[in-house]
């Protein structure tokens, strides 16, 4: 919400395919240039247009680190217009974790 001007639409979706969970967060804001998309997951990296707003450039770096910690991956994609960040994680099973999970 900080990087896309009002009235911005943000859509969050979650899906499961086989043994993976796919979480997408998409907006219709200005997006991120193709050549910058891999860099936005680096610590302290900020786009030039974001340098005047508050923040430290750690948000997406933390997202990527947490995804990797859980054997997942994250990628930035074009949302035409806007940005779509897709996070893919292994699905937890109740048998593996010992927990009781309700299917949604």
JOZIGI-V245544 format. One record per run of one state. SS is the DSSP state (hx for helix, st for strand, lp for the rest). FROM is the first residue (numbers start at 1). TO is the last residue. Records with the same first field share a line. If there is no record, write none. Layout:
SS = FROM-TO / FROM-TO
This chain:
lp = 1-9 / 18-19 / 28-33 / 37-38 / 42-47 / 51-58 / 70-72 / 79-82 / 91-93 / 98-104
st = 10-17 / 20-27 / 73-78 / 83-90
hx = 34-36 / 39-41 / 48-50 / 59-69 / 94-97
